[in-house]
Amino acid sequence: MEEKKIDELSFEEAYGALEETLGEMEKGDVPLDKSLELFKRGVLLYKRCKNLIDSASLTVKEVLGDLEKEID
Protein backbone atom coordinates (compact mmCIF):
# COMPACT_ATOMS: atom_id res chain seq x y z
CA MET A 1 0.00 0.00 0.00
CA GLU A 2 1.32 3.42 -0.95
CA GLU A 3 1.72 5.90 1.90
CA LYS A 4 -0.46 9.00 1.63
CA LYS A 5 1.12 12.42 1.51
CA ILE A 6 0.81 14.32 4.77
CA ASP A 7 -1.46 16.94 3.21
CA GLU A 8 -3.89 14.17 2.19
CA LEU A 9 -4.23 12.65 5.67
CA SER A 10 -7.39 12.96 7.72
CA PHE A 11 -7.05 14.39 11.21
CA GLU A 12 -7.18 10.92 12.75
CA GLU A 13 -4.54 9.58 10.38
CA ALA A 14 -2.23 12.56 10.92
CA TYR A 15 -2.66 12.43 14.69
CA GLY A 16 -1.93 8.70 14.75
CA ALA A 17 1.16 9.19 12.60
CA LEU A 18 2.29 12.02 14.90
CA GLU A 19 1.93 9.75 17.94
CA GLU A 20 3.97 7.05 16.17
CA THR A 21 6.64 9.57 15.20
CA LEU A 22 6.90 10.89 18.75
CA GLY A 23 7.13 7.33 20.05
CA GLU A 24 10.06 6.66 17.74
CA MET A 25 11.80 9.83 18.88
CA GLU A 26 11.30 8.97 22.55
CA LYS A 27 13.15 5.68 22.22
CA GLY A 28 16.41 7.54 22.67
CA ASP A 29 18.52 5.14 20.63
CA VAL A 30 17.81 6.83 17.29
CA PRO A 31 20.80 8.16 15.31
CA LEU A 32 20.97 11.93 14.81
CA ASP A 33 20.09 11.81 11.11
CA LYS A 34 17.01 9.69 11.80
CA SER A 35 16.06 11.96 14.74
CA LEU A 36 16.15 15.00 12.46
CA GLU A 37 14.06 13.19 9.85
CA LEU A 38 11.52 12.23 12.52
CA PHE A 39 11.51 15.78 13.88
CA LYS A 40 10.76 17.23 10.44
CA ARG A 41 7.97 14.70 9.90
CA GLY A 42 6.56 15.48 13.34
CA VAL A 43 6.44 19.19 12.59
CA LEU A 44 4.65 18.57 9.28
CA LEU A 45 2.16 16.25 10.97
CA TYR A 46 1.56 18.80 13.73
CA LYS A 47 0.90 21.51 11.13
CA ARG A 48 -1.54 19.21 9.30
CA CYS A 49 -3.43 18.51 12.53
CA LYS A 50 -3.51 22.20 13.46
CA ASN A 51 -4.74 23.22 10.01
CA LEU A 52 -7.55 20.65 10.14
CA ILE A 53 -8.57 21.76 13.64
CA ASP A 54 -8.47 25.43 12.60
CA SER A 55 -10.63 24.63 9.57
CA ALA A 56 -13.14 22.70 11.68
CA SER A 57 -13.27 25.55 14.20
CA LEU A 58 -13.95 28.06 11.43
CA THR A 59 -16.76 25.87 10.09
CA VAL A 60 -18.35 25.66 13.55
CA LYS A 61 -18.14 29.45 13.94
CA GLU A 62 -19.72 29.98 10.53
CA VAL A 63 -22.55 27.56 11.27
CA LEU A 64 -23.19 29.17 14.65
CA GLY A 65 -23.14 32.60 13.02
CA ASP A 66 -25.68 31.47 10.44
CA LEU A 67 -27.83 29.99 13.20
CA GLU A 68 -27.76 33.25 15.15
CA LYS A 69 -28.86 35.14 12.00
CA GLU A 70 -31.81 32.76 11.57
CA ILE A 71 -32.86 33.27 15.19
CA ASP A 72 -32.81 37.08 14.92
TORVO-924004 format. One line per field, with one value per atom (N, C-alpha, C): z, y, x; atom name. Coordinates in Angstrom, 1 decimal. Layout:
N
c3 = c(Z_...)
c2 = c(Y_...)
c1 = c(X_...)
at = c(CA_...)
//
This chain:
72
c3 = c(0.0_0.0_0.0_-0.9_-1.0_0.2_0.8_1.9_1.4_2.0_1.6_2.0_1.2_1.5_2.7_3.5_4.8_4.5_3.5_3.2_2.7_2.6_2.2_3.4_4.5_5.7_6.4_6.9_7.7_9.1_9.9_11.2_12.0_12.0_12.7_12.2_10.9_10.4_10.7_10.6_10.9_12.4_13.2_14.7_15.1_14.5_14.8_14.3_13.1_12.6_13.5_14.0_14.9_16.2_16.7_17.9_17.7_16.5_16.2_16.0_15.4_15.2_16.5_17.4_18.7_19.5_19.4_20.0_19.6_18.3_17.7_18.3_18.4_18.9_20.4_21.1_22.5_22.9_22.0_22.2_22.7_22.2_22.7_22.0_21.3_20.6_19.1_18.7_17.3_16.9_15.8_15.3_15.0_15.0_14.8_13.5_12.4_11.1_11.1_11.7_11.8_12.7_13.8_14.7_14.0_13.2_12.5_11.4_10.8_9.9_10.6_11.7_12.5_13.0_13.4_13.9_12.8_11.6_10.4_10.1_10.1_9.9_11.0_12.2_13.3_13.2_12.8_12.6_11.5_10.4_9.3_9.7_10.5_11.0_11.9_12.8_13.7_13.0_11.9_11.1_10.4_9.9_9.3_10.3_11.5_12.5_12.9_13.1_13.5_12.4_11.1_10.0_10.0_10.2_10.1_11.3_12.5_13.6_13.4_12.9_12.6_11.6_10.6_9.6_10.2_11.0_11.7_12.6_13.3_14.2_13.4_12.3_11.4_10.9_10.5_10.1_11.2_12.4_13.5_13.8_13.7_13.9_12.9_11.6_10.5_10.7_11.1_11.3_12.4_13.5_14.6_14.3_13.5_13.0_12.2_11.3_10.4_11.3_12.3_13.2_14.0_14.4_15.1_14.2_13.0_12.0_11.8_11.8_11.6_12.8_14.0_15.2_15.3_14.8_14.9_14.0)
c2 = c(-1.2_0.0_1.2_2.2_3.4_4.4_5.0_5.9_7.2_7.7_9.0_10.1_11.2_12.4_13.0_13.7_14.3_15.2_16.0_16.9_16.2_14.9_14.2_13.4_13.4_12.7_13.3_12.5_13.0_13.3_14.0_14.4_13.1_12.1_10.9_10.2_10.2_9.6_10.4_11.7_12.6_12.5_12.5_12.4_11.1_10.0_8.7_8.6_9.2_9.2_10.1_11.2_12.0_11.3_10.5_9.7_8.7_8.0_7.0_7.7_8.9_9.6_10.0_10.5_10.9_9.7_8.6_7.3_6.9_7.0_6.7_7.6_8.9_9.8_9.6_9.2_9.0_7.7_6.9_5.7_6.0_7.1_7.5_6.9_5.8_5.1_5.4_6.5_6.8_7.7_7.3_8.2_9.6_10.5_11.9_12.2_11.6_11.8_11.4_10.2_9.7_10.6_11.1_12.0_13.2_13.8_15.0_14.7_13.6_13.2_13.0_12.4_12.2_13.6_14.4_15.8_16.5_16.5_17.2_16.7_15.3_14.7_15.1_15.1_15.5_16.9_17.8_19.2_19.3_18.6_18.6_17.9_16.9_16.2_17.2_17.8_18.8_19.9_20.4_21.5_21.0_19.8_19.2_19.1_18.6_18.5_19.9_20.8_22.2_22.8_22.7_23.2_22.6_21.3_20.6_21.1_21.3_21.8_23.2_24.0_25.4_25.5_24.7_24.6_24.2_23.2_22.7_23.8_24.5_25.6_26.7_27.0_28.1_27.6_26.4_25.9_26.0_25.6_25.7_27.1_28.0_29.5_30.0_29.5_30.0_29.4_28.2_27.6_28.2_28.5_29.2_30.6_31.3_32.6_32.6_31.6_31.5_31.2_30.3_30.0_31.2_32.0_33.2_34.2_34.3_35.1_34.6_33.3_32.8_33.0_33.0_33.3_34.7_35.6_37.1_37.4)
c1 = c(0.8_0.0_0.9_0.5_1.3_0.9_2.0_1.7_1.2_0.1_-0.5_0.5_0.4_1.1_0.5_1.3_0.8_-0.4_-0.4_-1.5_-2.7_-2.7_-3.9_-4.5_-3.8_-4.2_-5.4_-6.3_-7.4_-6.8_-7.6_-7.0_-6.6_-7.5_-7.2_-5.9_-5.7_-4.5_-3.3_-3.4_-2.2_-1.9_-2.9_-2.7_-2.0_-2.5_-1.9_-0.5_-0.2_1.2_2.1_1.5_2.3_2.6_1.7_1.9_3.0_3.0_4.0_5.3_5.4_6.6_7.2_6.4_6.9_7.4_6.7_7.1_8.5_8.7_10.1_11.1_10.8_11.8_12.1_11.1_11.3_12.1_12.4_13.2_14.6_15.1_16.4_17.6_17.4_18.5_18.5_17.9_17.8_19.0_19.7_20.8_20.3_21.3_21.0_20.3_20.7_20.1_18.6_18.4_17.0_16.2_16.8_16.1_15.6_16.5_16.1_15.0_15.1_14.1_12.7_12.7_11.5_11.0_11.9_11.5_10.8_11.4_10.8_9.4_9.3_8.0_7.0_7.4_6.6_6.0_6.9_6.4_5.4_5.6_4.7_3.3_3.4_2.2_1.4_2.2_1.6_0.8_1.5_0.9_-0.4_-0.4_-1.5_-2.7_-2.4_-3.4_-4.0_-3.1_-3.5_-4.4_-4.0_-4.7_-6.1_-6.2_-7.5_-8.4_-7.8_-8.6_-9.0_-8.1_-8.5_-9.6_-9.6_-10.6_-12.0_-11.9_-13.1_-13.7_-12.8_-13.3_-13.9_-13.4_-14.0_-15.3_-15.5_-16.8_-17.8_-17.4_-18.4_-18.8_-17.8_-18.1_-19.1_-18.9_-19.7_-21.1_-21.2_-22.6_-23.3_-22.6_-23.2_-23.6_-22.8_-23.1_-24.4_-24.5_-25.7_-26.9_-26.7_-27.8_-28.3_-27.4_-27.8_-28.6_-28.2_-28.9_-30.3_-30.5_-31.8_-32.7_-32.1_-32.9_-33.3_-32.5_-32.8_-33.9)
at = c(N_CA_C_N_CA_C_N_CA_C_N_CA_C_N_CA_C_N_CA_C_N_CA_C_N_CA_C_N_CA_C_N_CA_C_N_CA_C_N_CA_C_N_CA_C_N_CA_C_N_CA_C_N_CA_C_N_CA_C_N_CA_C_N_CA_C_N_CA_C_N_CA_C_N_CA_C_N_CA_C_N_CA_C_N_CA_C_N_CA_C_N_CA_C_N_CA_C_N_CA_C_N_CA_C_N_CA_C_N_CA_C_N_CA_C_N_CA_C_N_CA_C_N_CA_C_N_CA_C_N_CA_C_N_CA_C_N_CA_C_N_CA_C_N_CA_C_N_CA_C_N_CA_C_N_CA_C_N_CA_C_N_CA_C_N_CA_C_N_CA_C_N_CA_C_N_CA_C_N_CA_C_N_CA_C_N_CA_C_N_CA_C_N_CA_C_N_CA_C_N_CA_C_N_CA_C_N_CA_C_N_CA_C_N_CA_C_N_CA_C_N_CA_C_N_CA_C_N_CA_C_N_CA_C_N_CA_C_N_CA_C_N_CA_C_N_CA_C_N_CA_C)
//
